[in-house]
């Protein structure tokens, strides 16, 4: 079957450039930045409220969504085919992953030990001070982990917790 088609792909996860695309007035348009598409005549600028909720909840928008309902973003390591027809362009194949990062199989014990030794090594390398180390316990995992890693690395650590009268800001509990 003869057909005119365009093949679009976005490089692997290390790629810094995005691939935004839209179908506008029977045309397939794309750019590496949203602003490259916003001035395209006929592009509808309706807000994608699901993407906005993602952003407000998680601090980012999951691919393929973005803030504009008429636009999509091709995820890293994905490709798609766009068919060019007389009556306009259409997606001939939905975006599909063409590459994934291979992970070596390891036991959870080995991974936990690797994380622990990396934390201890980093604490030891970064612990340069002529004064005792001080940490503030916020009640979270981060401050507890840093304090434990410093202590296990052989450094003297003084710590404290700060409390506030307003429960909205109080973390010691």
C-alpha positions as a Markdown table, in Angstrom:
| # | Residue | x | y | z |
|---|---|---|---|---|
| 1 | Unk | 0.0 | 0.0 | 0.0 |
| 2 | Unk | 1.5 | 3.3 | -1.0 |
| 3 | Unk | 0.9 | 6.2 | 1.3 |
| 4 | Unk | 2.6 | 9.4 | 2.3 |
| 5 | Unk | 3.5 | 9.4 | 6.0 |
| 6 | Unk | 5.8 | 11.1 | 8.4 |
| 7 | Unk | 7.6 | 9.4 | 11.1 |
| 8 | Unk | 8.2 | 11.3 | 14.4 |
| 9 | Unk | 10.4 | 10.1 | 17.2 |
| 10 | Unk | 11.8 | 11.6 | 20.4 |
| 11 | Unk | 15.2 | 10.6 | 21.7 |
| 12 | Unk | 15.8 | 8.6 | 24.8 |
| 13 | Unk | 15.3 | 9.9 | 28.4 |
| 14 | Unk | 18.5 | 11.8 | 28.3 |
| 15 | Unk | 17.2 | 14.1 | 25.6 |
| 16 | Unk | 16.7 | 17.7 | 26.7 |
| 17 | Unk | 14.5 | 18.8 | 23.9 |
| 18 | Unk | 10.8 | 18.0 | 24.0 |
| 19 | Unk | 8.5 | 17.2 | 21.0 |
| 20 | Unk | 5.2 | 19.0 | 21.2 |
| 21 | Unk | 2.6 | 18.4 | 18.4 |
| 22 | Unk | -0.9 | 19.3 | 17.4 |
| 23 | Unk | -3.3 | 18.9 | 14.5 |
| 24 | Unk | -4.4 | 22.3 | 13.3 |
| 25 | Unk | -6.7 | 22.9 | 10.2 |
| 26 | Unk | -5.8 | 19.5 | 8.7 |
| 27 | Unk | -2.1 | 20.0 | 9.3 |
| 28 | Unk | 0.4 | 18.3 | 11.6 |
| 29 | Unk | 2.5 | 20.9 | 13.4 |
| 30 | Unk | 5.3 | 20.3 | 15.9 |
| 31 | Unk | 8.0 | 22.1 | 17.8 |
| 32 | Unk | 10.5 | 21.6 | 20.6 |
| 33 | Unk | 8.8 | 24.2 | 22.7 |
| 34 | Unk | 5.2 | 25.1 | 23.4 |
| 35 | Unk | 5.7 | 28.7 | 22.3 |
| 36 | Unk | 6.7 | 27.4 | 18.9 |
| 37 | Unk | 3.1 | 26.2 | 18.4 |
| 38 | Unk | 1.1 | 28.9 | 20.2 |
| 39 | Unk | 1.4 | 31.4 | 17.3 |
| 40 | Unk | 0.2 | 28.8 | 14.7 |
| 41 | Unk | -2.9 | 30.2 | 13.1 |
| 42 | Unk | -6.0 | 28.3 | 14.2 |
| 43 | Unk | -4.5 | 26.5 | 17.2 |
| 44 | Unk | -7.1 | 26.3 | 19.9 |
| 45 | Unk | -5.9 | 27.5 | 23.3 |
| 46 | Unk | -8.3 | 25.7 | 25.6 |
| 47 | Unk | -6.9 | 24.6 | 29.0 |
| 48 | Unk | -6.5 | 20.9 | 29.7 |
| 49 | Unk | -7.9 | 20.9 | 33.2 |
| 50 | Unk | -6.7 | 17.3 | 33.9 |
| 51 | Unk | -3.1 | 18.5 | 33.1 |
| 52 | Unk | -3.6 | 21.5 | 35.4 |
| 53 | Unk | -4.7 | 19.3 | 38.2 |
| 54 | Unk | -1.6 | 17.1 | 37.7 |
| 55 | Unk | 0.6 | 20.2 | 37.8 |
| 56 | Unk | -1.0 | 21.5 | 41.0 |
| 57 | Unk | -0.9 | 18.1 | 42.7 |
| 58 | Unk | 2.5 | 16.7 | 41.6 |
| 59 | Unk | 4.4 | 19.8 | 40.4 |
| 60 | Unk | 4.6 | 18.6 | 36.8 |
| 61 | Unk | 2.4 | 17.3 | 34.0 |
| 62 | Unk | 2.6 | 13.7 | 32.8 |
| 63 | Unk | 3.3 | 12.9 | 29.2 |
| 64 | Unk | 1.6 | 13.1 | 26.7 |
| 65 | Unk | -0.5 | 15.9 | 28.3 |
| 66 | Unk | 0.5 | 19.6 | 28.7 |
| 67 | Unk | -1.5 | 22.6 | 29.7 |
| 68 | Unk | -3.1 | 23.1 | 26.3 |
| 69 | Unk | -5.9 | 20.7 | 25.4 |
| 70 | Unk | -5.2 | 20.8 | 21.6 |
| 71 | Unk | -1.5 | 20.0 | 22.0 |
| 72 | Unk | 0.3 | 16.8 | 23.1 |
| 73 | Unk | 3.9 | 15.9 | 24.0 |
| 74 | Unk | 5.7 | 12.9 | 22.6 |
| 75 | Unk | 7.3 | 11.1 | 25.6 |
| 76 | Unk | 11.0 | 10.3 | 25.6 |
| 77 | Unk | 11.9 | 7.1 | 23.7 |
| 78 | Unk | 8.6 | 7.1 | 21.9 |
| 79 | Unk | 7.7 | 7.3 | 18.2 |
| 80 | Unk | 4.6 | 7.8 | 16.1 |
| 81 | Unk | 3.6 | 7.8 | 12.5 |
| 82 | Unk | 1.5 | 10.5 | 10.9 |
| 83 | Unk | -0.4 | 9.8 | 7.7 |
| 84 | Unk | -0.5 | 12.6 | 5.2 |
| 85 | Unk | -3.8 | 12.4 | 3.3 |
| 86 | Unk | -5.6 | 14.7 | 0.9 |
| 87 | Unk | -8.3 | 15.4 | 3.5 |
| 88 | Unk | -5.7 | 16.2 | 6.2 |
| 89 | Unk | -3.3 | 14.5 | 8.6 |
| 90 | Unk | -4.1 | 11.7 | 11.0 |
| 91 | Unk | -2.1 | 9.5 | 13.4 |
| 92 | Unk | -1.4 | 6.3 | 11.6 |
| 93 | Unk | 0.2 | 4.7 | 14.7 |
| 94 | Unk | -0.3 | 5.8 | 18.2 |
| 95 | Unk | 2.9 | 6.8 | 20.1 |
| 96 | Unk | 4.7 | 3.7 | 21.1 |
| 97 | Unk | 7.9 | 3.1 | 23.1 |
| 98 | Unk | 10.8 | 2.1 | 21.0 |
| 99 | Unk | 13.5 | 1.9 | 23.7 |
| 100 | Unk | 13.6 | 1.2 | 27.4 |
| 101 | Unk | 16.4 | 1.4 | 29.9 |
| 102 | Unk | 17.6 | -2.1 | 30.8 |
| 103 | Unk | 18.0 | -2.8 | 34.6 |
| 104 | Unk | 20.2 | -5.4 | 36.0 |
| 105 | Unk | 18.5 | -7.8 | 38.3 |
| 106 | Unk | 19.6 | -7.4 | 41.9 |
| 107 | Unk | 18.3 | -8.5 | 45.2 |
| 108 | Unk | 16.7 | -5.8 | 47.4 |
| 109 | Unk | 19.3 | -6.6 | 50.1 |
| 110 | Unk | 22.1 | -5.7 | 47.7 |
| 111 | Unk | 20.4 | -2.5 | 46.7 |
| 112 | Unk | 19.8 | -1.4 | 50.3 |
| 113 | Unk | 23.4 | -2.0 | 51.2 |
| 114 | Unk | 24.6 | -0.1 | 48.1 |
| 115 | Unk | 22.4 | 2.9 | 49.2 |
| 116 | Unk | 23.7 | 2.7 | 52.7 |
| 117 | Unk | 27.3 | 2.6 | 51.7 |
| 118 | Unk | 26.8 | 5.5 | 49.2 |
| 119 | Unk | 25.2 | 7.6 | 51.9 |
| 120 | Unk | 28.0 | 6.9 | 54.4 |
| 121 | Unk | 30.7 | 7.6 | 51.8 |
| 122 | Unk | 28.9 | 10.9 | 50.7 |
| 123 | Unk | 28.5 | 12.0 | 54.3 |
| 124 | Unk | 32.2 | 11.3 | 55.0 |
| 125 | Unk | 33.3 | 13.2 | 51.9 |
| 126 | Unk | 31.1 | 16.2 | 52.5 |
| 127 | Unk | 31.7 | 16.4 | 56.2 |
| 128 | Unk | 34.4 | 19.2 | 56.3 |
| 129 | Unk | 34.0 | 21.5 | 59.3 |
| 130 | Unk | 36.0 | 22.8 | 62.2 |
| 131 | Unk | 32.8 | 22.9 | 64.4 |
| 132 | Unk | 30.6 | 20.0 | 65.5 |
| 133 | Unk | 27.8 | 19.2 | 63.0 |
| 134 | Unk | 24.3 | 20.4 | 63.8 |
| 135 | Unk | 21.1 | 19.0 | 62.2 |
| 136 | Unk | 17.5 | 20.0 | 62.6 |
| 137 | Unk | 15.0 | 17.1 | 62.8 |
| 138 | Unk | 12.0 | 18.0 | 60.8 |
| 139 | Unk | 10.2 | 14.7 | 61.5 |
| 140 | Unk | 10.9 | 13.5 | 58.0 |
| 141 | Unk | 13.1 | 10.8 | 56.5 |
| 142 | Unk | 15.6 | 13.2 | 55.0 |
| 143 | Unk | 16.8 | 14.9 | 58.2 |
| 144 | Unk | 16.9 | 11.5 | 60.1 |
| 145 | Unk | 18.9 | 9.9 | 57.3 |
| 146 | Unk | 21.4 | 12.7 | 57.1 |
| 147 | Unk | 21.9 | 12.7 | 60.9 |
| 148 | Unk | 22.3 | 8.9 | 61.0 |
| 149 | Unk | 24.8 | 8.9 | 58.1 |
| 150 | Unk | 26.9 | 11.6 | 59.7 |
| 151 | Unk | 26.9 | 9.8 | 63.0 |
| 152 | Unk | 27.7 | 6.4 | 61.5 |
| 153 | Unk | 30.5 | 8.0 | 59.6 |
| 154 | Unk | 32.1 | 8.8 | 62.9 |
| 155 | Unk | 31.2 | 12.5 | 63.1 |
| 156 | Unk | 30.0 | 14.2 | 66.2 |
| 157 | Unk | 26.5 | 15.5 | 65.6 |
| 158 | Unk | 24.3 | 17.8 | 67.6 |
| 159 | Unk | 20.7 | 17.9 | 66.7 |
| 160 | Unk | 17.5 | 19.7 | 67.7 |
| 161 | Unk | 13.9 | 20.1 | 66.8 |
| 162 | Unk | 12.1 | 23.4 | 66.4 |
| 163 | Unk | 8.5 | 23.7 | 67.4 |
| 164 | Unk | 5.9 | 26.4 | 66.8 |
| 165 | Unk | 2.6 | 27.4 | 68.5 |
| 166 | Unk | 0.7 | 27.2 | 65.2 |
| 167 | Unk | 0.0 | 23.5 | 64.4 |
| 168 | Unk | 0.2 | 24.3 | 60.7 |
| 169 | Unk | 3.9 | 24.9 | 61.0 |
| 170 | Unk | 4.8 | 22.6 | 63.9 |
| 171 | Unk | 6.7 | 19.5 | 62.9 |
| 172 | Unk | 8.1 | 17.9 | 66.1 |
| 173 | Unk | 5.3 | 15.4 | 66.4 |
